[in-house]
Amino acid sequence: MRFCTTIVAGMAFALSAVTAQAETWQMATPYPESNFHTQNILQFAKDVNAATDGKLQIKVHAAGSLIKHQEIKNAVRSQQIQIGEFIISNLANENPIFALDSVPFVAVSFEDSRKLYQVSKPAIEEELGRQNVKVLFSVPWPPQGLYTDRPVEKIEDLHGLKFRAYSPQTERLAQLAGAVPTQVEVPDLAQAFTTGRVNAMLTSTSTGVNTKAWDYLKYFYDVAAFLPKNIVVVNQRVFDALDPATQKAVLESAATAEKRGWDMAATDHVDQRKVLQEHGITVGNGSEALNASLQEIGKAMGSEWSKEAGERGETILKAYRAQ
């Protein structure tokens, strides 16, 4: 009996030791669980858990339930949370390099978007690294299209409309289109349109479906303005405190999540466009006049970005165009 008691006690001690070694990271993301970005992150968390035999667990807090979108990067930086996801262009006011993937009509396909990311990634990592923030992986949104509560055939039809802005780039695009930029986060879209706070927005098919856009607007023009990217980051000190095996598991899981996320984004765009149509939204590619005007806005914004980004930005653009 004493022998059995000793074995049980030993097992309990071993179990408690393993539990004590386990670490949990709190992760904030602004998007609902139904969104493909969040689904990808939930799988990433499962992969990390499996790869580390439960030694590192990631608790995902979706839909901005833990930290508001605009505050996620700084929450990671200050170690308020260990890991988080946000759209890169949210940081455009910090440095123009963060705005590049949201300059309209620079990269309008998944292939071009990937090339643009590869040439700009070192600069993004460098800038975030100065803030004690380490990049784990990045996944694009599908091409951004124009949603409106009324028909839009030419750029003049946007004049005076209240246009949802979620980044400095979408705010500038609204201004150049003659619209009135209005900041609205994803969870508030339905209410904003229903109450007339906004009349138009530039966003993905994914966001349109996630927010049931058919309840509050009627038109979607697939103008493929740009493919903004989300980025998943971890506090550098938190990552450095992991043992080498766990670091390797996190990085490998992140690489898998990045590849999976890009594939999910491409599939999601096609699938969700069909969903919009099935729910009664008029879906088209936009008139020649509208697209021509949007292209001109893109050229103007590209020129503004180049001047702001300086020599460093021009070097990145040259590397991208060389591909």
C-alpha positions as a Markdown table, in Angstrom:
| # | Residue | x | y | z |
|---|---|---|---|---|
| 1 | Met | 0.0 | 0.0 | 0.0 |
| 2 | Arg | 2.8 | 2.4 | 0.9 |
| 3 | Phe | 4.5 | 1.6 | -2.5 |
| 4 | Cys | 1.3 | 2.4 | -4.4 |
| 5 | Thr | 0.9 | 5.6 | -2.5 |
| 6 | Thr | 4.5 | 6.6 | -3.3 |
| 7 | Ile | 3.8 | 5.9 | -7.1 |
| 8 | Val | 0.6 | 8.0 | -7.0 |
| 9 | Ala | 2.4 | 10.8 | -5.2 |
| 10 | Gly | 5.2 | 10.7 | -7.7 |
| 11 | Met | 2.8 | 10.8 | -10.7 |
| 12 | Ala | 1.0 | 13.8 | -9.1 |
| 13 | Phe | 4.3 | 15.6 | -8.6 |
| 14 | Ala | 5.3 | 14.9 | -12.2 |
| 15 | Leu | 1.9 | 16.1 | -13.5 |
| 16 | Ser | 2.1 | 19.3 | -11.5 |
| 17 | Ala | 5.6 | 20.0 | -12.7 |
| 18 | Val | 4.5 | 19.7 | -16.4 |
| 19 | Thr | 1.5 | 21.9 | -15.6 |
| 20 | Ala | 3.8 | 24.5 | -14.0 |
| 21 | Gln | 6.0 | 24.6 | -17.1 |
| 22 | Ala | 3.0 | 25.2 | -19.4 |
| 23 | Glu | 2.7 | 28.7 | -20.7 |
| 24 | Thr | -0.4 | 30.5 | -22.1 |
| 25 | Trp | -0.3 | 33.4 | -24.4 |
| 26 | Gln | -3.3 | 35.8 | -24.7 |
| 27 | Met | -4.0 | 36.7 | -28.3 |
| 28 | Ala | -6.2 | 39.5 | -29.5 |
| 29 | Thr | -7.7 | 39.7 | -33.0 |
| 30 | Pro | -10.4 | 42.2 | -34.1 |
| 31 | Tyr | -12.3 | 39.8 | -36.4 |
| 32 | Pro | -15.1 | 37.4 | -35.7 |
| 33 | Glu | -14.5 | 33.6 | -35.4 |
| 34 | Ser | -16.4 | 33.1 | -38.7 |
| 35 | Asn | -13.8 | 35.1 | -40.6 |
| 36 | Phe | -11.1 | 33.1 | -42.4 |
| 37 | His | -8.3 | 35.1 | -40.7 |
| 38 | Thr | -9.6 | 34.0 | -37.3 |
| 39 | Gln | -10.2 | 30.5 | -38.5 |
| 40 | Asn | -6.6 | 30.4 | -39.7 |
| 41 | Ile | -5.3 | 31.7 | -36.3 |
| 42 | Leu | -7.4 | 29.2 | -34.3 |
| 43 | Gln | -5.7 | 26.5 | -36.3 |
| 44 | Phe | -2.3 | 28.1 | -35.7 |
| 45 | Ala | -3.0 | 28.0 | -32.0 |
| 46 | Lys | -3.9 | 24.3 | -32.3 |
| 47 | Asp | -0.7 | 23.6 | -34.2 |
| 48 | Val | 1.5 | 25.3 | -31.6 |
| 49 | Asn | -0.2 | 23.4 | -28.8 |
| 50 | Ala | 0.3 | 20.1 | -30.7 |
| 51 | Ala | 3.9 | 20.9 | -31.7 |
| 52 | Thr | 4.9 | 21.8 | -28.1 |
| 53 | Asp | 2.9 | 18.9 | -26.5 |
| 54 | Gly | 0.8 | 21.5 | -24.6 |
| 55 | Lys | 3.9 | 23.4 | -23.3 |
| 56 | Leu | 2.7 | 26.6 | -25.1 |
| 57 | Gln | -1.0 | 27.4 | -25.5 |
| 58 | Ile | -2.5 | 30.3 | -27.2 |
| 59 | Lys | -5.9 | 31.6 | -26.1 |
| 60 | Val | -7.5 | 33.5 | -29.0 |
| 61 | His | -9.9 | 36.4 | -28.2 |
| 62 | Ala | -11.8 | 37.2 | -31.3 |
| 63 | Ala | -14.0 | 40.1 | -32.5 |
| 64 | Gly | -12.0 | 42.7 | -30.5 |
| 65 | Ser | -13.3 | 41.2 | -27.2 |
| 66 | Leu | -9.9 | 41.6 | -25.4 |
| 67 | Ile | -8.2 | 44.6 | -27.0 |
| 68 | Lys | -9.6 | 47.1 | -29.6 |
| 69 | His | -8.1 | 46.9 | -33.0 |
| 70 | Gln | -6.2 | 50.2 | -33.0 |
| 71 | Glu | -4.6 | 49.3 | -29.6 |
| 72 | Ile | -3.4 | 45.7 | -30.4 |
| 73 | Lys | 0.1 | 46.5 | -31.6 |
| 74 | Asn | 0.8 | 48.7 | -28.6 |
| 75 | Ala | -0.7 | 46.1 | -26.3 |
| 76 | Val | 1.8 | 43.5 | -27.7 |
| 77 | Arg | 4.6 | 46.0 | -27.5 |
| 78 | Ser | 4.0 | 46.8 | -23.8 |
| 79 | Gln | 3.5 | 43.1 | -23.0 |
| 80 | Gln | -0.1 | 43.7 | -21.9 |
| 81 | Ile | -0.8 | 40.7 | -24.2 |
| 82 | Gln | 1.8 | 38.3 | -25.7 |
| 83 | Ile | 0.5 | 38.1 | -29.2 |
| 84 | Gly | -1.9 | 39.8 | -31.5 |
| 85 | Glu | -3.2 | 40.4 | -35.1 |
| 86 | Phe | -4.0 | 43.7 | -36.8 |
| 87 | Ile | -4.1 | 45.1 | -40.3 |
| 88 | Ile | -0.7 | 46.5 | -41.2 |
| 89 | Ser | -2.0 | 49.8 | -42.7 |
| 90 | Asn | -3.3 | 50.7 | -39.2 |
| 91 | Leu | 0.3 | 51.8 | -38.5 |
| 92 | Ala | 0.6 | 54.0 | -41.6 |
| 93 | Asn | 0.9 | 57.2 | -39.6 |
| 94 | Glu | 3.9 | 55.7 | -37.8 |
| 95 | Asn | 5.9 | 55.0 | -41.0 |
| 96 | Pro | 4.9 | 55.0 | -44.7 |
| 97 | Ile | 6.3 | 51.5 | -45.1 |
| 98 | Phe | 3.2 | 50.2 | -43.3 |
| 99 | Ala | 1.0 | 51.9 | -45.9 |
| 100 | Leu | 2.4 | 50.3 | -49.1 |
| 101 | Asp | 0.1 | 47.3 | -49.4 |
| 102 | Ser | -2.9 | 49.7 | -49.2 |
| 103 | Val | -1.8 | 52.1 | -51.9 |
| 104 | Pro | -4.5 | 51.5 | -54.5 |
| 105 | Phe | -3.6 | 49.7 | -57.7 |
| 106 | Val | 0.1 | 49.0 | -56.9 |
| 107 | Ala | -0.6 | 45.3 | -56.4 |
| 108 | Val | -4.1 | 44.1 | -57.3 |
| 109 | Ser | -3.7 | 40.3 | -57.5 |
| 110 | Phe | -2.6 | 37.7 | -55.0 |
| 111 | Glu | 0.5 | 37.0 | -57.0 |
| 112 | Asp | 1.6 | 40.6 | -57.1 |
| 113 | Ser | 0.6 | 41.1 | -53.5 |
| 114 | Arg | 2.9 | 38.3 | -52.4 |
| 115 | Lys | 5.8 | 39.8 | -54.4 |
| 116 | Leu | 5.2 | 43.2 | -52.8 |
| 117 | Tyr | 5.2 | 41.6 | -49.4 |
| 118 | Gln | 8.5 | 39.8 | -50.0 |
| 119 | Val | 10.3 | 42.9 | -51.0 |
| 120 | Ser | 8.8 | 45.0 | -48.2 |
| 121 | Lys | 8.9 | 42.4 | -45.4 |
| 122 | Pro | 12.5 | 43.2 | -44.2 |
| 123 | Ala | 11.6 | 46.9 | -43.7 |
| 124 | Ile | 8.4 | 46.0 | -41.9 |
| 125 | Glu | 10.3 | 43.6 | -39.6 |
| 126 | Glu | 12.9 | 46.2 | -39.0 |
| 127 | Glu | 10.4 | 48.9 | -38.0 |
| 128 | Leu | 8.4 | 46.6 | -35.7 |
| 129 | Gly | 11.6 | 45.2 | -34.3 |
| 130 | Arg | 12.6 | 48.6 | -33.0 |
| 131 | Gln | 9.4 | 48.5 | -30.9 |
| 132 | Asn | 10.2 | 45.1 | -29.4 |
| 133 | Val | 7.6 | 43.4 | -31.7 |
| 134 | Lys | 8.5 | 40.3 | -33.7 |
| 135 | Val | 6.6 | 39.4 | -36.9 |
| 136 | Leu | 5.4 | 35.8 | -37.1 |
| 137 | Phe | 3.3 | 35.8 | -40.3 |
| 138 | Ser | 1.1 | 37.8 | -42.6 |
| 139 | Val | -2.0 | 37.0 | -44.6 |
| 140 | Pro | -3.8 | 39.2 | -47.1 |
| 141 | Trp | -7.4 | 40.2 | -47.4 |
| 142 | Pro | -9.1 | 39.5 | -50.7 |
| 143 | Pro | -9.0 | 42.4 | -53.2 |
| 144 | Gln | -10.9 | 45.4 | -51.8 |
| 145 | Gly | -14.2 | 46.2 | -53.6 |
| 146 | Leu | -16.6 | 49.1 | -53.4 |
| 147 | Tyr | -19.8 | 48.6 | -51.5 |
| 148 | Thr | -22.6 | 51.2 | -51.8 |
| 149 | Asp | -26.2 | 51.7 | -50.8 |
| 150 | Arg | -27.0 | 53.2 | -54.2 |
| 151 | Pro | -25.8 | 52.7 | -57.8 |
| 152 | Val | -22.4 | 54.2 | -58.7 |
| 153 | Glu | -21.5 | 54.5 | -62.4 |
| 154 | Lys | -18.9 | 57.2 | -62.2 |
| 155 | Ile | -16.6 | 58.8 | -59.5 |
| 156 | Glu | -18.9 | 61.8 | -59.3 |
| 157 | Asp | -21.6 | 59.5 | -57.8 |
| 158 | Leu | -19.4 | 59.2 | -54.7 |
| 159 | His | -19.2 | 63.0 | -54.2 |
| 160 | Gly | -20.5 | 63.9 | -50.8 |
| 161 | Leu | -21.2 | 60.4 | -49.7 |
| 162 | Lys | -20.0 | 59.3 | -46.3 |
| 163 | Phe | -17.3 | 56.8 | -46.9 |
| 164 | Arg | -16.1 | 54.3 | -44.3 |
| 165 | Ala | -12.4 | 54.7 | -43.6 |
| 166 | Tyr | -10.4 | 52.1 | -41.6 |
| 167 | Ser | -6.9 | 53.3 | -42.4 |
| 168 | Pro | -5.1 | 56.5 | -43.5 |
| 169 | Gln | -5.1 | 55.2 | -47.0 |
| 170 | Thr | -8.9 | 54.6 | -47.2 |
| 171 | Glu | -9.4 | 58.0 | -45.7 |
| 172 | Arg | -7.2 | 59.6 | -48.4 |
| 173 | Leu | -8.9 | 57.6 | -51.1 |
| 174 | Ala | -12.3 | 58.8 | -49.9 |
| 175 | Gln | -11.0 | 62.4 | -49.9 |
| 176 | Leu | -9.7 | 62.1 | -53.5 |
| 177 | Ala | -13.0 | 60.6 | -54.6 |
| 178 | Gly | -14.9 | 63.6 | -53.2 |
| 179 | Ala | -16.5 | 61.6 | -50.4 |
| 180 | Val | -16.5 | 62.2 | -46.7 |
| 181 | Pro | -14.2 | 59.8 | -44.8 |
| 182 | Thr | -15.8 | 58.3 | -41.6 |
| 183 | Gln | -14.0 | 55.9 | -39.4 |
| 184 | Val | -16.0 | 52.8 | -38.6 |
| 185 | Glu | -14.7 | 49.5 | -37.3 |
| 186 | Val | -16.0 | 46.2 | -38.6 |
| 187 | Pro | -18.3 | 45.3 | -35.6 |
| 188 | Asp | -20.2 | 48.7 | -36.1 |
| 189 | Leu | -20.7 | 48.5 | -39.9 |
| 190 | Ala | -24.4 | 47.4 | -39.9 |
| 191 | Gln | -25.4 | 50.1 | -37.5 |
| 192 | Ala | -23.4 | 52.7 | -39.3 |
| 193 | Phe | -25.1 | 52.0 | -42.7 |
| 194 | Thr | -28.5 | 51.5 | -41.2 |
| 195 | Thr | -28.4 | 54.9 | -39.4 |
| 196 | Gly | -26.9 | 56.7 | -42.4 |
| 197 | Arg | -23.6 | 57.3 | -40.8 |
| 198 | Val | -21.9 | 55.9 | -43.9 |
| 199 | Asn | -23.1 | 55.2 | -47.5 |
| 200 | Ala | -20.1 | 53.5 | -49.0 |
| 201 | Met | -17.1 | 51.5 | -48.1 |
| 202 | Leu | -14.1 | 49.8 | -49.7 |
| 203 | Thr | -13.6 | 46.3 | -48.2 |
| 204 | Ser | -13.4 | 42.6 | -49.0 |
| 205 | Thr | -16.1 | 40.1 | -49.9 |
| 206 | Ser | -15.2 | 38.4 | -46.7 |
| 207 | Thr | -16.1 | 41.4 | -44.6 |
| 208 | Gly | -19.3 | 41.9 | -46.6 |
| 209 | Val | -20.5 | 38.4 | -45.8 |
| 210 | Asn | -19.3 | 38.4 | -42.2 |
| 211 | Thr | -21.3 | 41.5 | -41.5 |
| 212 | Lys | -24.4 | 40.4 | -43.6 |
| 213 | Ala | -24.0 | 43.4 | -45.9 |
| 214 | Trp | -27.2 | 42.5 | -47.7 |
| 215 | Asp | -29.1 | 43.7 | -44.6 |
| 216 | Tyr | -27.9 | 47.3 | -45.1 |
| 217 | Leu | -26.6 | 47.9 | -48.7 |
| 218 | Lys | -27.4 | 46.8 | -52.3 |
| 219 | Tyr | -24.3 | 47.0 | -54.5 |
| 220 | Phe | -20.8 | 45.6 | -54.7 |
| 221 | Tyr | -18.3 | 46.6 | -57.4 |
| 222 | Asp | -15.3 | 44.2 | -57.5 |
| 223 | Val | -12.8 | 46.9 | -58.5 |
| 224 | Ala | -9.8 | 45.1 | -56.9 |
| 225 | Ala | -8.2 | 48.2 | -55.5 |
| 226 | Phe | -5.6 | 46.6 | -53.3 |
| 227 | Leu | -5.0 | 43.6 | -51.0 |
| 228 | Pro | -4.2 | 44.9 | -47.5 |
| 229 | Lys | -2.5 | 42.4 | -45.2 |
| 230 | Asn | -3.0 | 41.5 | -41.6 |
| 231 | Ile | 0.0 | 40.7 | -39.5 |
| 232 | Val | 0.5 | 38.4 | -36.5 |
| 233 | Val | 3.1 | 39.6 | -34.1 |
| 234 | Val | 4.5 | 38.6 | -30.7 |
| 235 | Asn | 6.4 | 40.5 | -28.0 |
| 236 | Gln | 10.1 | 40.0 | -28.7 |
| 237 | Arg | 11.0 | 39.5 | -25.1 |
| 238 | Val | 8.2 | 36.9 | -24.6 |
| 239 | Phe | 9.4 | 35.0 | -27.7 |
| 240 | Asp | 13.1 | 35.2 | -26.6 |
| 241 | Ala | 12.2 | 33.7 | -23.2 |
| 242 | Leu | 11.0 | 30.5 | -24.9 |
| 243 | Asp | 13.4 | 27.6 | -25.1 |
| 244 | Pro | 14.9 | 26.9 | -28.6 |
| 245 | Ala | 12.6 | 23.9 | -29.3 |
| 246 | Thr | 9.5 | 25.9 | -28.5 |
| 247 | Gln | 10.7 | 28.8 | -30.6 |
| 248 | Lys | 11.2 | 26.5 | -33.5 |
| 249 | Ala | 7.7 | 25.1 | -33.1 |
| 250 | Val | 6.2 | 28.5 | -33.1 |
| 251 | Leu | 8.1 | 29.6 | -36.2 |
| 252 | Glu | 7.2 | 26.5 | -38.1 |
| 253 | Ser | 3.6 | 26.7 | -37.2 |
| 254 | Ala | 3.6 | 30.4 | -38.2 |
| 255 | Ala | 5.1 | 29.5 | -41.6 |
| 256 | Thr | 2.4 | 26.9 | -42.1 |
| 257 | Ala | -0.3 | 29.4 | -41.1 |
| 258 | Glu | 1.0 | 32.0 | -43.6 |
| 259 | Lys | 0.8 | 29.6 | -46.5 |
| 260 | Arg | -2.6 | 28.3 | -45.4 |
| 261 | Gly | -3.9 | 31.8 | -44.9 |
| 262 | Trp | -2.9 | 32.9 | -48.4 |
| 263 | Asp | -4.7 | 29.9 | -49.9 |
| 264 | Met | -7.8 | 30.6 | -47.7 |
| 265 | Ala | -7.9 | 34.2 | -48.8 |
| 266 | Ala | -8.0 | 33.3 | -52.5 |
| 267 | Thr | -10.7 | 30.7 | -52.0 |
| 268 | Asp | -12.7 | 33.0 | -49.7 |
| 269 | His | -12.9 | 35.7 | -52.3 |
| 270 | Val | -14.5 | 33.5 | -54.9 |
| 271 | Asp | -16.9 | 31.8 | -52.4 |
| 272 | Gln | -18.0 | 35.0 | -50.7 |
| 273 | Arg | -18.7 | 36.9 | -53.9 |
| 274 | Lys | -21.2 | 34.1 | -54.7 |
| 275 | Val | -22.7 | 34.5 | -51.3 |
| 276 | Leu | -23.2 | 38.2 | -51.8 |
| 277 | Gln | -25.1 | 37.5 | -55.1 |
| 278 | Glu | -27.2 | 34.8 | -53.5 |
| 279 | His | -28.4 | 37.2 | -50.9 |
| 280 | Gly | -29.5 | 39.8 | -53.4 |
| 281 | Ile | -26.6 | 42.2 | -53.7 |
| 282 | Thr | -25.9 | 43.4 | -57.2 |
| 283 | Val | -22.4 | 42.3 | -58.0 |
| 284 | Gly | -20.3 | 43.7 | -60.8 |
| 285 | Asn | -16.8 | 44.8 | -61.8 |
| 286 | Gly | -17.6 | 48.5 | -62.0 |
| 287 | Ser | -18.0 | 50.7 | -65.1 |
| 288 | Glu | -15.0 | 51.7 | -67.3 |
| 289 | Ala | -15.5 | 55.3 | -66.2 |
| 290 | Leu | -15.5 | 54.4 | -62.5 |
| 291 | Asn | -12.4 | 52.2 | -62.8 |
| 292 | Ala | -10.5 | 54.7 | -64.8 |
| 293 | Ser | -11.1 | 57.4 | -62.2 |
| 294 | Leu | -10.1 | 55.0 | -59.4 |
| 295 | Gln | -6.9 | 54.2 | -61.3 |
| 296 | Glu | -6.1 | 57.9 | -61.5 |
| 297 | Ile | -6.6 | 58.2 | -57.7 |
| 298 | Gly | -4.3 | 55.2 | -57.3 |
| 299 | Lys | -1.6 | 57.0 | -59.3 |
| 300 | Ala | -1.9 | 60.1 | -57.2 |
| 301 | Met | -1.7 | 58.2 | -54.0 |
| 302 | Gly | 1.3 | 56.2 | -55.3 |
| 303 | Ser | 3.1 | 59.4 | -56.1 |
| 304 | Glu | 2.3 | 60.8 | -52.6 |
| 305 | Trp | 3.5 | 57.6 | -51.0 |
| 306 | Ser | 6.8 | 57.6 | -52.9 |
| 307 | Lys | 7.5 | 61.2 | -51.8 |
| 308 | Glu | 6.7 | 60.4 | -48.2 |
| 309 | Ala | 8.7 | 57.1 | -48.2 |
| 310 | Gly | 11.7 | 58.7 | -49.8 |
| 311 | Glu | 14.7 | 56.7 | -51.1 |
| 312 | Arg | 13.9 | 53.6 | -49.0 |
| 313 | Gly | 10.4 | 53.4 | -50.5 |
| 314 | Glu | 11.7 | 53.9 | -54.0 |
| 315 | Thr | 14.2 | 51.1 | -53.5 |
| 316 | Ile | 11.3 | 48.8 | -52.4 |
| 317 | Leu | 9.1 | 49.8 | -55.4 |
| 318 | Lys | 12.0 | 49.3 | -57.8 |
| 319 | Ala | 12.6 | 45.8 | -56.4 |
| 320 | Tyr | 8.9 | 45.0 | -56.8 |
| 321 | Arg | 8.7 | 46.3 | -60.3 |
| 322 | Ala | 11.8 | 44.4 | -61.3 |
| 323 | Gln | 9.9 | 41.1 | -60.6 |
